Amino acid sequence: MQCTRAQLPVWAWWVACALLAGCTAHAPNVKEPGDGPPRRSIDFASIPDAIPRADPLSRYGNPPFYQVDGQRFETLQSSRGYVERGIASWYGTKFEGRPTSSREPYDLYAMTAAHRSLPLPSYVRVTNLQNGRSVIVRVNDRGPFHPNRIIDLSYAAAGKLGILADGTGLVEVRAIDPRHPGPRPLTAAASHEPTLFVQVGAFTDRGNAERLRSRLQSSLERSVRIQELPQPGRRLYRVQIGPLAGVETADQVALQLAGLGLPDSQVVVE
């Protein structure tokens, strides 16, 4: 069943989402009006990371799939082996105390996060690729549903990673096996400045990739590359726009692509 705010009064939307566990407890993170940081200052260094535990799956928030604004999302049965790079965002005071998709109340001072597909709860290590900082968070919510974001962090987690001021950050998200979490890495400078691309398509036929590149270069007047990726028994040709100056530029490019009838682009961070 689809659950959107446009179809329901505010109170009914929250009740429906909590009962169905099919929607996130917060909206897509382009920062919502009225959301933001708390008034009091926080010593982020004093907030401990989440401690990975072999928690049972939540009774809520783990349907095989769910829909938000007509878009279908499938959930994973296991977080084992999950690793992804992309853009992180955060959510704050507007959602304090509201039920998350797992029905746990959102606590902006806790080390938690929202993810579209990982099982609830899961534990992941999030590393800021721009400054090398790393934290462990407990995933207990669904979101973000902005197409260019891969994880929505609590205010505390975003503060420890150093992404509050910009609102977003380039991160790596890596699932943790609670039985073997491994040592926590020391905070260190990033080895290199990450580069940002928007991937528009992937083809087994290079000619198709070349035609798309030509179309994009003439329409967007931006640099477009074809990245060749060897696969067992074949080659894959990925068409990517960039490198891009930052998250705002990537969002602008995604909107331009949607206007060209190419809505399924994705951010790639190298």
C-alpha beads as a LAMMPS data file, in Angstrom:
LAMMPS data file: protein, C-alpha beads

270 atoms
269 bonds

1 atom types
1 bond types

-500.0 500.0 xlo xhi
-500.0 500.0 ylo yhi
-500.0 500.0 zlo zhi

Masses

1 110.0

Atoms # bond

1 1 1 0.000 0.000 0.000
2 1 1 1.205 3.475 -0.792
3 1 1 1.324 6.019 2.005
4 1 1 1.843 9.689 1.227
5 1 1 1.240 12.866 3.214
6 1 1 -0.723 14.437 0.377
7 1 1 -3.539 11.919 0.779
8 1 1 -3.963 12.086 4.566
9 1 1 -4.250 14.589 7.415
10 1 1 -0.995 14.891 9.326
11 1 1 -2.179 12.836 12.303
12 1 1 -3.587 10.120 10.045
13 1 1 -0.401 9.969 7.992
14 1 1 1.671 9.208 11.064
15 1 1 -0.773 6.574 12.281
16 1 1 -0.942 4.886 8.873
17 1 1 2.820 4.830 8.492
18 1 1 3.305 3.402 11.960
19 1 1 0.712 0.681 11.371
20 1 1 1.868 -0.276 7.910
21 1 1 5.571 0.221 8.603
22 1 1 5.748 0.997 4.921
23 1 1 6.735 4.650 5.018
24 1 1 9.546 6.485 6.625
25 1 1 8.778 8.531 9.695
26 1 1 10.201 11.575 7.952
27 1 1 10.038 13.035 4.499
28 1 1 12.734 13.171 1.804
29 1 1 15.733 15.063 3.045
30 1 1 15.904 18.146 1.123
31 1 1 15.904 19.814 4.559
32 1 1 12.234 20.354 5.458
33 1 1 10.911 23.763 6.526
34 1 1 11.160 23.994 10.277
35 1 1 13.795 21.280 10.612
36 1 1 17.206 22.066 11.995
37 1 1 19.577 21.747 14.950
38 1 1 18.639 22.069 18.633
39 1 1 19.285 25.363 20.381
40 1 1 21.740 24.039 22.934
41 1 1 25.306 23.207 21.979
42 1 1 26.513 19.608 22.092
43 1 1 29.890 18.074 22.756
44 1 1 29.805 15.547 19.927
45 1 1 33.023 13.899 21.074
46 1 1 31.286 12.828 24.301
47 1 1 28.549 10.903 22.453
48 1 1 29.546 7.236 22.083
49 1 1 29.012 5.308 18.875
50 1 1 26.257 2.734 18.685
51 1 1 27.410 -0.664 19.935
52 1 1 26.709 -3.428 17.390
53 1 1 24.530 -6.199 18.822
54 1 1 22.788 -9.221 17.322
55 1 1 19.337 -7.649 17.651
56 1 1 16.253 -9.473 16.376
57 1 1 14.537 -7.901 13.381
58 1 1 11.998 -5.258 14.257
59 1 1 8.335 -6.267 13.941
60 1 1 7.821 -3.016 12.054
61 1 1 9.602 -1.465 9.102
62 1 1 10.687 -4.686 7.391
63 1 1 8.092 -5.456 4.706
64 1 1 9.416 -7.173 1.545
65 1 1 8.726 -3.887 -0.246
66 1 1 6.961 -0.567 0.298
67 1 1 5.979 2.489 -1.724
68 1 1 6.549 6.191 -1.175
69 1 1 5.116 8.717 -3.628
70 1 1 4.551 5.951 -6.160
71 1 1 8.112 4.663 -6.046
72 1 1 8.692 1.079 -4.951
73 1 1 11.514 0.167 -2.578
74 1 1 12.581 -3.378 -1.719
75 1 1 14.121 -4.263 1.632
76 1 1 17.081 -6.555 2.186
77 1 1 16.805 -9.688 4.301
78 1 1 20.408 -9.335 5.438
79 1 1 22.966 -6.538 5.640
80 1 1 25.862 -8.936 5.068
81 1 1 28.364 -7.587 2.543
82 1 1 26.588 -4.267 2.065
83 1 1 28.871 -1.361 1.161
84 1 1 28.001 1.762 -0.806
85 1 1 29.354 5.230 -1.432
86 1 1 27.173 8.266 -1.921
87 1 1 25.663 11.336 -0.297
88 1 1 24.533 11.455 3.328
89 1 1 22.042 13.929 4.761
90 1 1 20.676 14.469 8.303
91 1 1 17.447 15.226 10.123
92 1 1 16.871 17.128 13.337
93 1 1 14.448 18.836 15.710
94 1 1 11.337 18.622 13.536
95 1 1 11.290 14.846 14.001
96 1 1 12.423 14.642 17.627
97 1 1 10.259 12.131 19.504
98 1 1 8.286 11.060 16.441
99 1 1 8.048 7.343 15.666
100 1 1 10.576 5.948 13.253
101 1 1 9.657 3.140 10.852
102 1 1 10.652 0.617 13.539
103 1 1 8.389 2.502 15.998
104 1 1 11.327 3.601 18.086
105 1 1 11.055 7.346 18.820
106 1 1 13.557 9.450 16.956
107 1 1 16.260 10.820 19.234
108 1 1 18.441 13.412 17.557
109 1 1 21.139 12.873 20.200
110 1 1 21.375 9.108 19.555
111 1 1 23.684 7.511 16.982
112 1 1 21.027 6.337 14.547
113 1 1 20.194 6.590 10.854
114 1 1 17.559 5.968 8.198
115 1 1 18.149 3.740 5.181
116 1 1 15.842 2.686 2.363
117 1 1 16.664 -1.020 2.192
118 1 1 18.812 -2.326 5.065
119 1 1 17.050 -4.518 7.651
120 1 1 15.797 -2.731 10.756
121 1 1 17.794 -2.669 12.897
122 1 1 21.219 -2.873 11.277
123 1 1 24.579 -1.472 12.273
124 1 1 26.783 0.340 9.784
125 1 1 30.055 2.220 9.831
126 1 1 29.726 5.573 8.077
127 1 1 32.946 7.244 6.969
128 1 1 33.158 10.843 5.807
129 1 1 35.291 10.563 2.664
130 1 1 36.205 14.236 2.834
131 1 1 37.753 14.315 6.313
132 1 1 38.284 10.660 7.238
133 1 1 36.005 10.672 10.299
134 1 1 34.122 7.463 11.005
135 1 1 31.165 6.534 13.236
136 1 1 28.963 3.518 13.928
137 1 1 25.204 4.046 13.811
138 1 1 22.137 1.896 14.349
139 1 1 19.755 1.959 11.370
140 1 1 16.204 2.062 12.753
141 1 1 14.285 4.141 10.205
142 1 1 13.376 4.303 6.510
143 1 1 14.611 7.074 4.252
144 1 1 15.930 9.283 2.798
145 1 1 13.757 9.405 -0.331
146 1 1 15.624 12.157 -2.099
147 1 1 16.979 10.248 -5.124
148 1 1 20.596 11.344 -4.607
149 1 1 20.946 10.362 -0.933
150 1 1 21.887 6.952 0.469
151 1 1 21.571 7.511 4.230
152 1 1 19.923 10.007 6.571
153 1 1 21.867 10.506 9.798
154 1 1 20.733 11.662 13.203
155 1 1 21.885 15.119 14.247
156 1 1 24.469 13.598 16.611
157 1 1 25.914 11.294 13.952
158 1 1 26.105 14.100 11.409
159 1 1 27.840 16.282 13.992
160 1 1 30.474 13.657 14.761
161 1 1 31.126 13.241 11.032
162 1 1 31.361 16.991 10.440
163 1 1 28.573 17.393 7.863
164 1 1 26.127 19.610 9.769
165 1 1 27.194 22.913 8.248
166 1 1 26.878 21.799 4.635
167 1 1 23.815 19.653 5.285
168 1 1 25.276 16.779 3.275
169 1 1 28.517 14.857 2.957
170 1 1 30.195 12.274 0.751
171 1 1 30.351 9.027 2.688
172 1 1 30.953 5.309 2.585
173 1 1 28.373 3.137 4.344
174 1 1 29.585 -0.331 5.322
175 1 1 27.498 -2.924 7.157
176 1 1 28.886 -4.380 10.384
177 1 1 28.515 -7.974 11.492
178 1 1 27.726 -7.594 15.231
179 1 1 29.634 -10.807 15.950
180 1 1 32.827 -9.416 14.372
181 1 1 32.609 -5.595 14.353
182 1 1 36.367 -5.110 14.004
183 1 1 38.441 -2.312 15.543
184 1 1 37.286 1.285 15.312
185 1 1 39.621 3.194 12.962
186 1 1 41.366 6.280 14.284
187 1 1 40.139 9.637 13.016
188 1 1 42.440 10.650 10.191
189 1 1 42.561 12.861 7.172
190 1 1 41.006 11.434 4.025
191 1 1 43.579 9.884 1.701
192 1 1 42.291 11.922 -1.245
193 1 1 39.490 14.282 -2.122
194 1 1 36.526 12.200 -3.379
195 1 1 35.180 12.913 -6.835
196 1 1 31.495 13.033 -7.675
197 1 1 29.752 11.784 -10.826
198 1 1 26.156 11.198 -11.866
199 1 1 25.696 7.893 -13.681
200 1 1 22.986 7.908 -16.333
201 1 1 23.133 4.379 -17.700
202 1 1 25.124 1.185 -18.145
203 1 1 25.290 -0.762 -21.409
204 1 1 26.817 -3.964 -22.747
205 1 1 26.957 -2.342 -26.212
206 1 1 29.513 0.463 -26.442
207 1 1 27.636 1.994 -29.372
208 1 1 24.616 2.624 -27.136
209 1 1 26.864 4.223 -24.538
210 1 1 28.484 6.450 -27.170
211 1 1 25.097 7.608 -28.465
212 1 1 23.937 8.527 -24.968
213 1 1 27.180 10.366 -24.261
214 1 1 26.795 12.398 -27.454
215 1 1 23.214 13.292 -26.552
216 1 1 24.159 14.371 -23.032
217 1 1 27.129 16.450 -24.118
218 1 1 24.993 18.421 -26.556
219 1 1 22.065 18.816 -24.123
220 1 1 23.900 19.571 -20.876
221 1 1 27.206 21.009 -22.103
222 1 1 29.047 19.075 -19.398
223 1 1 31.859 16.572 -19.431
224 1 1 30.575 13.022 -19.961
225 1 1 32.750 9.931 -19.729
226 1 1 32.321 6.262 -20.573
227 1 1 33.797 4.020 -17.909
228 1 1 34.568 0.498 -19.067
229 1 1 33.987 -2.169 -16.443
230 1 1 35.033 -5.753 -17.179
231 1 1 32.411 -8.362 -16.246
232 1 1 32.591 -12.177 -16.477
233 1 1 32.090 -12.939 -20.162
234 1 1 31.282 -9.355 -21.147
235 1 1 32.106 -5.688 -20.688
236 1 1 29.901 -3.011 -19.173
237 1 1 30.041 0.599 -20.345
238 1 1 28.848 3.113 -17.773
239 1 1 27.914 6.624 -18.892
240 1 1 28.765 9.193 -16.205
241 1 1 28.589 12.989 -16.026
242 1 1 31.413 14.688 -14.171
243 1 1 33.485 15.155 -12.217
244 1 1 31.068 17.578 -10.537
245 1 1 31.834 20.404 -8.149
246 1 1 29.642 19.164 -5.309
247 1 1 26.299 17.859 -4.071
248 1 1 24.329 20.897 -5.211
249 1 1 25.659 20.494 -8.747
250 1 1 24.837 16.775 -8.705
251 1 1 21.252 17.599 -7.673
252 1 1 20.972 20.145 -10.496
253 1 1 22.247 17.610 -13.017
254 1 1 19.754 15.002 -11.780
255 1 1 16.907 17.473 -12.298
256 1 1 18.145 18.267 -15.802
257 1 1 18.299 14.557 -16.608
258 1 1 14.746 14.045 -15.368
259 1 1 13.690 16.842 -17.738
260 1 1 15.339 14.908 -20.571
261 1 1 13.328 11.804 -19.700
262 1 1 16.198 10.167 -17.783
263 1 1 14.949 10.058 -14.174
264 1 1 16.871 6.999 -12.953
265 1 1 20.335 8.500 -12.570
266 1 1 22.483 7.737 -9.545
267 1 1 25.382 9.381 -7.780
268 1 1 28.812 7.722 -7.948
269 1 1 31.569 8.729 -5.518
270 1 1 35.160 7.745 -6.240

Bonds

1 1 1 2
2 1 2 3
3 1 3 4
4 1 4 5
5 1 5 6
6 1 6 7
7 1 7 8
8 1 8 9
9 1 9 10
10 1 10 11
11 1 11 12
12 1 12 13
13 1 13 14
14 1 14 15
15 1 15 16
16 1 16 17
17 1 17 18
18 1 18 19
19 1 19 20
20 1 20 21
21 1 21 22
22 1 22 23
23 1 23 24
24 1 24 25
25 1 25 26
26 1 26 27
27 1 27 28
28 1 28 29
29 1 29 30
30 1 30 31
31 1 31 32
32 1 32 33
33 1 33 34
34 1 34 35
35 1 35 36
36 1 36 37
37 1 37 38
38 1 38 39
39 1 39 40
40 1 40 41
41 1 41 42
42 1 42 43
43 1 43 44
44 1 44 45
45 1 45 46
46 1 46 47
47 1 47 48
48 1 48 49
49 1 49 50
50 1 50 51
51 1 51 52
52 1 52 53
53 1 53 54
54 1 54 55
55 1 55 56
56 1 56 57
57 1 57 58
58 1 58 59
59 1 59 60
60 1 60 61
61 1 61 62
62 1 62 63
63 1 63 64
64 1 64 65
65 1 65 66
66 1 66 67
67 1 67 68
68 1 68 69
69 1 69 70
70 1 70 71
71 1 71 72
72 1 72 73
73 1 73 74
74 1 74 75
75 1 75 76
76 1 76 77
77 1 77 78
78 1 78 79
79 1 79 80
80 1 80 81
81 1 81 82
82 1 82 83
83 1 83 84
84 1 84 85
85 1 85 86
86 1 86 87
87 1 87 88
88 1 88 89
89 1 89 90
90 1 90 91
91 1 91 92
92 1 92 93
93 1 93 94
94 1 94 95
95 1 95 96
96 1 96 97
97 1 97 98
98 1 98 99
99 1 99 100
100 1 100 101
101 1 101 102
102 1 102 103
103 1 103 104
104 1 104 105
105 1 105 106
106 1 106 107
107 1 107 108
108 1 108 109
109 1 109 110
110 1 110 111
111 1 111 112
112 1 112 113
113 1 113 114
114 1 114 115
115 1 115 116
116 1 116 117
117 1 117 118
118 1 118 119
119 1 119 120
120 1 120 121
121 1 121 122
122 1 122 123
123 1 123 124
124 1 124 125
125 1 125 126
126 1 126 127
127 1 127 128
128 1 128 129
129 1 129 130
130 1 130 131
131 1 131 132
132 1 132 133
133 1 133 134
134 1 134 135
135 1 135 136
136 1 136 137
137 1 137 138
138 1 138 139
139 1 139 140
140 1 140 141
141 1 141 142
142 1 142 143
143 1 143 144
144 1 144 145
145 1 145 146
146 1 146 147
147 1 147 148
148 1 148 149
149 1 149 150
150 1 150 151
151 1 151 152
152 1 152 153
153 1 153 154
154 1 154 155
155 1 155 156
156 1 156 157
157 1 157 158
158 1 158 159
159 1 159 160
160 1 160 161
161 1 161 162
162 1 162 163
163 1 163 164
164 1 164 165
165 1 165 166
166 1 166 167
167 1 167 168
168 1 168 169
169 1 169 170
170 1 170 171
171 1 171 172
172 1 172 173
173 1 173 174
174 1 174 175
175 1 175 176
176 1 176 177
177 1 177 178
178 1 178 179
179 1 179 180
180 1 180 181
181 1 181 182
182 1 182 183
183 1 183 184
184 1 184 185
185 1 185 186
186 1 186 187
187 1 187 188
188 1 188 189
189 1 189 190
190 1 190 191
191 1 191 192
192 1 192 193
193 1 193 194
194 1 194 195
195 1 195 196
196 1 196 197
197 1 197 198
198 1 198 199
199 1 199 200
200 1 200 201
201 1 201 202
202 1 202 203
203 1 203 204
204 1 204 205
205 1 205 206
206 1 206 207
207 1 207 208
208 1 208 209
209 1 209 210
210 1 210 211
211 1 211 212
212 1 212 213
213 1 213 214
214 1 214 215
215 1 215 216
216 1 216 217
217 1 217 218
218 1 218 219
219 1 219 220
220 1 220 221
221 1 221 222
222 1 222 223
223 1 223 224
224 1 224 225
225 1 225 226
226 1 226 227
227 1 227 228
228 1 228 229
229 1 229 230
230 1 230 231
231 1 231 232
232 1 232 233
233 1 233 234
234 1 234 235
235 1 235 236
236 1 236 237
237 1 237 238
238 1 238 239
239 1 239 240
240 1 240 241
241 1 241 242
242 1 242 243
243 1 243 244
244 1 244 245
245 1 245 246
246 1 246 247
247 1 247 248
248 1 248 249
249 1 249 250
250 1 250 251
251 1 251 252
252 1 252 253
253 1 253 254
254 1 254 255
255 1 255 256
256 1 256 257
257 1 257 258
258 1 258 259
259 1 259 260
260 1 260 261
261 1 261 262
262 1 262 263
263 1 263 264
264 1 264 265
265 1 265 266
266 1 266 267
267 1 267 268
268 1 268 269
269 1 269 270
